[in-house]
Amino acid sequence: MEVKTYTMADGQYFKVINKSTGSVIIYGELTESNQLVTIHNVEFISEEQYETERPKPDLYPITNQN
């Protein structure tokens, strides 16, 4: 199992793809002060693709009104 390390020099926006299933595990953004270390496949994407594809937070969560 090969572990790879990525920095902002590789790209800013990325998605990590499960090697076994091909499904997206996570979308993310690298900065100068962090790095990504993974055994899975990484695809660097444009900012536009990142904003379009990544899950958005639920701004209006359903709450229990009891």
Rosetta constraint file for C-alpha pairs under 8 A:
AtomPair CA 1 CA 39 HARMONIC 6.78 0.50
AtomPair CA 2 CA 39 HARMONIC 5.81 0.50
AtomPair CA 3 CA 37 HARMONIC 6.76 0.50
AtomPair CA 3 CA 38 HARMONIC 5.50 0.50
AtomPair CA 3 CA 39 HARMONIC 4.58 0.50
AtomPair CA 4 CA 37 HARMONIC 5.63 0.50
AtomPair CA 4 CA 38 HARMONIC 5.60 0.50
AtomPair CA 4 CA 39 HARMONIC 6.22 0.50
AtomPair CA 5 CA 35 HARMONIC 6.84 0.50
AtomPair CA 5 CA 36 HARMONIC 5.63 0.50
AtomPair CA 5 CA 37 HARMONIC 4.41 0.50
AtomPair CA 5 CA 38 HARMONIC 6.71 0.50
AtomPair CA 6 CA 10 HARMONIC 6.15 0.50
AtomPair CA 6 CA 35 HARMONIC 5.64 0.50
AtomPair CA 6 CA 36 HARMONIC 5.03 0.50
AtomPair CA 6 CA 37 HARMONIC 6.37 0.50
AtomPair CA 7 CA 11 HARMONIC 7.08 0.50
AtomPair CA 7 CA 30 HARMONIC 6.68 0.50
AtomPair CA 7 CA 31 HARMONIC 7.76 0.50
AtomPair CA 7 CA 32 HARMONIC 7.51 0.50
AtomPair CA 7 CA 34 HARMONIC 6.96 0.50
AtomPair CA 7 CA 35 HARMONIC 4.78 0.50
AtomPair CA 7 CA 36 HARMONIC 6.49 0.50
AtomPair CA 8 CA 12 HARMONIC 5.24 0.50
AtomPair CA 8 CA 30 HARMONIC 5.48 0.50
AtomPair CA 8 CA 31 HARMONIC 5.89 0.50
AtomPair CA 8 CA 32 HARMONIC 6.02 0.50
AtomPair CA 8 CA 34 HARMONIC 8.00 0.50
AtomPair CA 8 CA 35 HARMONIC 7.32 0.50
AtomPair CA 10 CA 44 HARMONIC 7.73 0.50
AtomPair CA 11 CA 30 HARMONIC 7.46 0.50
AtomPair CA 11 CA 44 HARMONIC 5.91 0.50
AtomPair CA 11 CA 45 HARMONIC 7.82 0.50
AtomPair CA 12 CA 29 HARMONIC 5.45 0.50
AtomPair CA 12 CA 30 HARMONIC 4.96 0.50
AtomPair CA 12 CA 31 HARMONIC 6.86 0.50
AtomPair CA 12 CA 44 HARMONIC 7.27 0.50
AtomPair CA 12 CA 45 HARMONIC 7.95 0.50
AtomPair CA 13 CA 27 HARMONIC 7.63 0.50
AtomPair CA 13 CA 28 HARMONIC 5.85 0.50
AtomPair CA 13 CA 29 HARMONIC 4.49 0.50
AtomPair CA 13 CA 30 HARMONIC 6.40 0.50
AtomPair CA 13 CA 44 HARMONIC 5.74 0.50
AtomPair CA 13 CA 45 HARMONIC 5.49 0.50
AtomPair CA 13 CA 46 HARMONIC 6.35 0.50
AtomPair CA 13 CA 47 HARMONIC 6.25 0.50
AtomPair CA 13 CA 50 HARMONIC 6.46 0.50
AtomPair CA 14 CA 27 HARMONIC 5.79 0.50
AtomPair CA 14 CA 28 HARMONIC 5.42 0.50
AtomPair CA 14 CA 29 HARMONIC 6.27 0.50
AtomPair CA 14 CA 30 HARMONIC 7.94 0.50
AtomPair CA 14 CA 42 HARMONIC 6.66 0.50
AtomPair CA 14 CA 43 HARMONIC 5.55 0.50
AtomPair CA 14 CA 44 HARMONIC 4.23 0.50
AtomPair CA 14 CA 45 HARMONIC 5.37 0.50
AtomPair CA 14 CA 50 HARMONIC 7.31 0.50
AtomPair CA 15 CA 24 HARMONIC 6.68 0.50
AtomPair CA 15 CA 25 HARMONIC 7.39 0.50
AtomPair CA 15 CA 26 HARMONIC 5.70 0.50
AtomPair CA 15 CA 27 HARMONIC 4.32 0.50
AtomPair CA 15 CA 28 HARMONIC 6.25 0.50
AtomPair CA 15 CA 42 HARMONIC 5.82 0.50
AtomPair CA 15 CA 43 HARMONIC 5.42 0.50
AtomPair CA 15 CA 44 HARMONIC 6.51 0.50
AtomPair CA 15 CA 45 HARMONIC 7.35 0.50
AtomPair CA 16 CA 24 HARMONIC 5.85 0.50
AtomPair CA 16 CA 25 HARMONIC 5.49 0.50
AtomPair CA 16 CA 26 HARMONIC 5.44 0.50
AtomPair CA 16 CA 27 HARMONIC 6.47 0.50
AtomPair CA 16 CA 40 HARMONIC 6.47 0.50
AtomPair CA 16 CA 41 HARMONIC 5.80 0.50
AtomPair CA 16 CA 42 HARMONIC 4.61 0.50
AtomPair CA 16 CA 43 HARMONIC 6.52 0.50
AtomPair CA 17 CA 22 HARMONIC 5.75 0.50
AtomPair CA 17 CA 23 HARMONIC 5.55 0.50
AtomPair CA 17 CA 24 HARMONIC 4.42 0.50
AtomPair CA 17 CA 25 HARMONIC 5.56 0.50
AtomPair CA 17 CA 26 HARMONIC 7.52 0.50
AtomPair CA 17 CA 40 HARMONIC 6.02 0.50
AtomPair CA 17 CA 41 HARMONIC 5.11 0.50
AtomPair CA 17 CA 42 HARMONIC 6.07 0.50
AtomPair CA 17 CA 43 HARMONIC 7.58 0.50
AtomPair CA 18 CA 22 HARMONIC 5.06 0.50
AtomPair CA 18 CA 23 HARMONIC 5.48 0.50
AtomPair CA 18 CA 24 HARMONIC 6.22 0.50
AtomPair CA 18 CA 25 HARMONIC 6.18 0.50
AtomPair CA 18 CA 40 HARMONIC 5.46 0.50
AtomPair CA 18 CA 41 HARMONIC 6.51 0.50
AtomPair CA 19 CA 40 HARMONIC 5.30 0.50
AtomPair CA 19 CA 41 HARMONIC 6.05 0.50
AtomPair CA 27 CA 50 HARMONIC 7.20 0.50
AtomPair CA 27 CA 54 HARMONIC 5.90 0.50
AtomPair CA 28 CA 50 HARMONIC 7.94 0.50
AtomPair CA 30 CA 34 HARMONIC 6.22 0.50
AtomPair CA 30 CA 35 HARMONIC 6.46 0.50
AtomPair CA 30 CA 36 HARMONIC 7.54 0.50
AtomPair CA 31 CA 35 HARMONIC 7.63 0.50
AtomPair CA 45 CA 49 HARMONIC 6.19 0.50
AtomPair CA 45 CA 50 HARMONIC 6.48 0.50
AtomPair CA 46 CA 50 HARMONIC 6.18 0.50
AtomPair CA 47 CA 51 HARMONIC 6.14 0.50
AtomPair CA 48 CA 52 HARMONIC 6.16 0.50
AtomPair CA 49 CA 53 HARMONIC 5.93 0.50
AtomPair CA 50 CA 54 HARMONIC 5.72 0.50
